[in-house]
Amino acid sequence: MCKWGAVGGFIDLRKYDMLIFICDDEEQDLAAMQACLEKAAADLSVDIEISAYSSGKALMKAVEDGAKPELAILDIYIEGINGIEAGRGLRSVLPGLPLAFLTFSRDFAVDAFDLDALHYMVKPVTADMVYILLRRLLTRMDRNVRVLTLPVRRGEQLRFSMDKICRIISKNRGVELYIQGQSSIWLPCLFREIEAQFLDEPDFVHLGRGCMVNMNSIQKIDHDLCCMKNGESLLISRRERSKVQSRYNDFMFSKMNERKRQGI
């Protein structure tokens, strides 16, 4: 998704969905933040470009030259223009720009909240901290965040973008997730626990007990078979056939109307 460029920080080779600035004068902290951002962005199915700066002055120069980030993450204790001062400078050029701050202590918390900071993260930064930050940002931008969250050992969580899930099947006292572009993943979870997170998801339909598919992954419905885009065919239970056909027709009609609105 992103790579380190020789000049100017991290460069996205594709059209990016969101530009994020990081300002930190510690190279290891920059690398750690990059890794956390990329993981959180993948979980949330967001394409990002990351531009990294080692000083507030360099960051301000980029904005004055026309860069328009959707988020700036600033280390408070950088030399020269500190993170709080850089945040105020950014807001003078880009009013309303979401800001997040990095620090080793909470000494500047009041100043950060005076700037209506989106998040205030105490180092060392973790993937969970950054995930929360991006979710807050997407909520503020009124974007629909669709993520399947599953608890694992020691209080940790696994997250999967619902857009990337092709189907979910109950199997061997657990569930098997088929992820776009990846091998299937078996997890020791009850199907009904996962099913509960999809109650309001219009893109998913039940083919039968213990089998749910993403309609974006369907090639066609052929009577009692659900033909997937990867060439596989799944049997639709007799009880669900009419409902599946109806849901899929509505789904395709909605997609067609959306394309017309976009002029595709």
C-alpha positions as CSV (number, residue, x, y, z in Angstrom):
1,M,0.0,0.0,0.0
2,C,2.8,2.4,0.9
3,K,6.6,2.5,0.7
4,W,9.4,4.7,1.9
5,G,10.4,7.2,-0.8
6,A,13.9,8.7,-1.2
7,V,12.5,12.2,-0.7
8,G,9.4,13.4,1.1
9,G,8.5,10.3,3.2
10,F,6.2,7.4,2.3
11,I,4.9,7.4,-1.2
12,D,1.7,5.6,-2.4
13,L,2.1,4.1,-5.9
14,R,-1.7,4.1,-6.5
15,K,-4.3,6.8,-6.1
16,Y,-4.7,7.2,-2.4
17,D,-7.9,7.5,-0.5
18,M,-6.5,9.4,2.5
19,L,-3.3,11.4,3.0
20,I,-1.8,11.3,6.5
21,F,1.1,13.4,7.8
22,I,3.4,12.1,10.6
23,C,5.8,14.4,12.3
24,D,8.4,12.9,14.6
25,D,12.2,13.4,14.9
26,E,12.8,9.8,16.0
27,E,13.3,7.4,13.1
28,Q,12.2,4.3,15.0
29,D,9.0,6.0,16.2
30,L,8.2,7.0,12.6
31,A,8.7,3.4,11.4
32,A,6.5,2.1,14.3
33,M,3.8,4.6,13.5
34,Q,3.9,3.6,9.8
35,A,3.5,-0.1,10.6
36,C,0.6,0.6,13.0
37,L,-1.1,2.9,10.4
38,E,-0.8,0.4,7.6
39,K,-2.2,-2.4,9.8
40,A,-5.2,-0.3,11.0
41,A,-5.8,0.9,7.4
42,A,-5.8,-2.7,6.1
43,D,-8.3,-3.7,8.9
44,L,-10.6,-0.8,7.9
45,S,-10.1,-1.3,4.1
46,V,-8.8,2.2,3.6
47,D,-6.0,3.1,1.1
48,I,-3.6,5.6,2.6
49,E,-0.6,7.6,1.7
50,I,1.8,8.6,4.5
51,S,4.1,11.5,4.3
52,A,6.7,11.6,7.1
53,Y,8.5,14.6,8.4
54,S,11.2,15.0,11.0
55,S,10.5,18.6,11.9
56,G,7.5,20.9,12.3
57,K,9.1,23.4,9.9
58,A,9.3,20.8,7.1
59,L,5.7,19.7,7.7
60,M,4.5,23.4,7.6
61,K,6.4,23.9,4.3
62,A,4.6,21.0,2.7
63,V,1.2,22.4,3.7
64,E,2.1,25.9,2.5
65,D,3.2,24.4,-0.8
66,G,-0.3,23.0,-1.2
67,A,-0.5,19.6,0.4
68,K,-3.9,18.8,2.0
69,P,-3.7,15.9,4.5
70,E,-6.9,14.4,6.0
71,L,-5.0,13.8,9.3
72,A,-1.8,15.1,11.0
73,I,-0.1,13.0,13.7
74,L,2.4,15.1,15.6
75,D,5.0,14.3,18.2
76,I,4.8,17.0,20.9
77,Y,8.5,16.8,21.9
78,I,10.1,17.6,18.5
79,E,12.9,20.1,18.4
80,G,12.3,23.6,16.9
81,I,8.6,24.0,16.4
82,N,7.0,21.6,18.8
83,G,4.0,19.5,18.0
84,I,1.5,21.8,19.7
85,E,2.9,24.8,17.8
86,A,2.9,22.9,14.5
87,G,-0.7,21.9,15.2
88,R,-1.7,25.5,15.6
89,G,0.2,26.4,12.4
90,L,-1.6,23.7,10.5
91,R,-5.0,24.9,11.7
92,S,-4.2,28.4,10.6
93,V,-3.7,27.1,7.0
94,L,-6.2,24.3,7.1
95,P,-9.0,25.1,9.6
96,G,-10.6,22.0,11.0
97,L,-7.8,19.6,10.1
98,P,-8.0,16.6,12.4
99,L,-4.9,16.4,14.7
100,A,-3.5,13.6,16.8
101,F,-0.6,13.9,19.2
102,L,2.2,11.6,20.3
103,T,4.1,12.0,23.6
104,F,5.9,10.2,26.4
105,S,3.8,12.0,29.0
106,R,0.5,13.8,29.4
107,D,2.0,17.2,30.3
108,F,0.5,18.8,27.2
109,A,-2.9,17.1,27.3
110,V,-4.7,20.3,28.0
111,D,-3.1,22.1,25.1
112,A,-3.9,19.1,22.8
113,F,-7.6,19.1,23.8
114,D,-7.7,22.9,23.4
115,L,-7.0,22.1,19.7
116,D,-9.8,19.6,19.7
117,A,-7.4,16.7,19.2
118,L,-8.8,13.6,17.7
119,H,-6.5,11.4,19.8
120,Y,-3.7,11.8,22.3
121,M,-1.4,8.8,22.3
122,V,1.3,8.0,24.9
123,K,4.3,6.2,23.5
124,P,5.0,3.4,22.7
125,V,2.2,3.5,20.2
126,T,0.2,0.3,19.6
127,A,-1.8,-0.9,16.7
128,D,-5.0,-0.7,18.8
129,M,-4.3,3.0,19.6
130,V,-4.0,3.8,15.9
131,Y,-7.0,1.7,15.0
132,I,-9.1,3.8,17.4
133,L,-7.6,6.9,15.9
134,L,-8.6,5.9,12.3
135,R,-12.1,4.9,13.4
136,R,-12.6,8.2,15.0
137,L,-11.3,9.9,11.9
138,L,-13.6,7.9,9.6
139,T,-16.6,8.6,11.9
140,R,-15.9,12.3,11.7
141,M,-15.6,12.1,7.9
142,D,-19.0,10.3,8.0
143,R,-17.6,7.2,6.4
144,N,-19.2,3.8,7.0
145,V,-16.7,1.6,9.0
146,R,-17.5,-2.0,8.5
147,V,-15.3,-4.3,10.5
148,L,-15.7,-7.8,11.9
149,T,-14.1,-7.9,15.4
150,L,-13.3,-11.2,17.1
151,P,-11.8,-11.6,20.6
152,V,-8.7,-13.8,20.9
153,R,-6.5,-14.8,23.8
154,R,-5.1,-12.3,26.4
155,G,-7.6,-9.6,25.6
156,E,-6.4,-9.1,22.0
157,Q,-8.7,-8.8,19.0
158,L,-8.7,-9.9,15.4
159,R,-10.2,-7.5,12.9
160,F,-11.3,-8.1,9.3
161,S,-12.7,-5.6,6.8
162,M,-16.2,-6.8,5.9
163,D,-15.6,-5.6,2.4
164,K,-12.8,-8.2,2.1
165,I,-14.8,-11.2,3.5
166,C,-16.2,-13.4,0.6
167,R,-18.0,-15.9,2.8
168,I,-18.3,-17.4,6.3
169,I,-19.0,-21.1,6.9
170,S,-19.6,-22.9,10.2
171,K,-17.0,-25.7,10.3
172,N,-15.4,-28.1,12.9
173,R,-16.9,-26.3,15.9
174,G,-15.7,-23.0,14.6
175,V,-16.0,-20.8,11.6
176,E,-14.0,-20.6,8.4
177,L,-13.5,-17.1,6.9
178,Y,-12.7,-16.8,3.2
179,I,-10.8,-13.5,2.7
180,Q,-10.4,-11.9,-0.7
181,G,-6.9,-12.6,-2.1
182,Q,-6.0,-14.8,0.9
183,S,-6.3,-18.4,2.1
184,S,-9.2,-19.3,4.2
185,I,-8.9,-18.8,8.0
186,W,-10.4,-21.1,10.6
187,L,-11.3,-19.5,14.0
188,P,-12.6,-21.1,17.2
189,C,-15.8,-18.9,17.3
190,L,-19.5,-19.8,17.2
191,F,-21.2,-18.9,14.0
192,R,-24.0,-17.1,15.8
193,E,-21.5,-14.8,17.5
194,I,-20.1,-13.7,14.1
195,E,-23.6,-13.7,12.5
196,A,-24.8,-11.1,15.1
197,Q,-22.3,-8.5,13.7
198,F,-23.8,-8.9,10.2
199,L,-27.4,-8.2,11.1
200,D,-27.4,-4.7,9.5
201,E,-25.1,-5.6,6.6
202,P,-27.1,-5.4,3.4
203,D,-24.3,-7.0,1.3
204,F,-24.4,-10.4,3.1
205,V,-27.0,-13.1,2.6
206,H,-27.5,-16.6,4.2
207,L,-27.4,-19.5,1.8
208,G,-28.4,-21.9,4.6
209,R,-27.7,-22.7,8.2
210,G,-24.1,-21.9,8.9
211,C,-23.3,-20.3,5.6
212,M,-23.2,-16.6,4.7
213,V,-21.8,-14.9,1.6
214,N,-20.9,-11.4,0.5
215,M,-23.0,-10.7,-2.6
216,N,-20.2,-8.7,-4.1
217,S,-18.4,-12.1,-4.5
218,I,-21.3,-13.8,-6.4
219,Q,-21.1,-14.3,-10.1
220,K,-24.7,-15.4,-10.5
221,I,-27.6,-17.4,-8.8
222,D,-28.5,-20.5,-10.7
223,H,-31.7,-22.0,-9.1
224,D,-30.2,-23.9,-6.1
225,L,-26.5,-22.9,-6.7
226,C,-24.7,-19.8,-5.8
227,C,-21.9,-19.4,-8.4
228,M,-19.0,-17.4,-6.9
229,K,-16.6,-15.2,-8.9
230,N,-13.7,-17.5,-8.0
231,G,-15.4,-20.4,-9.9
232,E,-16.8,-22.3,-6.8
233,S,-20.4,-23.2,-6.5
234,L,-22.3,-23.3,-3.2
235,L,-25.5,-25.1,-2.6
236,I,-28.5,-22.9,-1.5
237,S,-30.8,-24.6,1.0
238,R,-34.4,-25.2,-0.3
239,R,-35.7,-23.0,2.5
240,E,-33.6,-20.0,1.6
241,R,-33.8,-20.2,-2.3
242,S,-36.5,-17.6,-2.9
243,K,-35.1,-15.3,-0.2
244,V,-31.6,-15.5,-1.7
245,Q,-32.8,-14.8,-5.2
246,S,-34.9,-11.9,-4.1
247,R,-32.0,-10.4,-2.0
248,Y,-29.6,-10.8,-4.9
249,N,-31.9,-9.2,-7.4
250,D,-32.4,-6.2,-5.1
251,F,-28.6,-6.0,-4.6
252,M,-27.9,-6.0,-8.3
253,F,-30.6,-3.4,-9.0
254,S,-29.1,-1.2,-6.3
255,K,-25.6,-1.6,-7.8
256,M,-26.9,-0.7,-11.3
257,N,-28.6,2.4,-10.0
258,E,-25.4,3.4,-8.2
259,R,-23.4,3.1,-11.4
260,K,-25.9,5.2,-13.3
261,R,-25.6,8.0,-10.6
262,Q,-21.8,7.9,-10.9
263,G,-22.0,7.9,-14.7
264,I,-20.2,4.6,-15.1
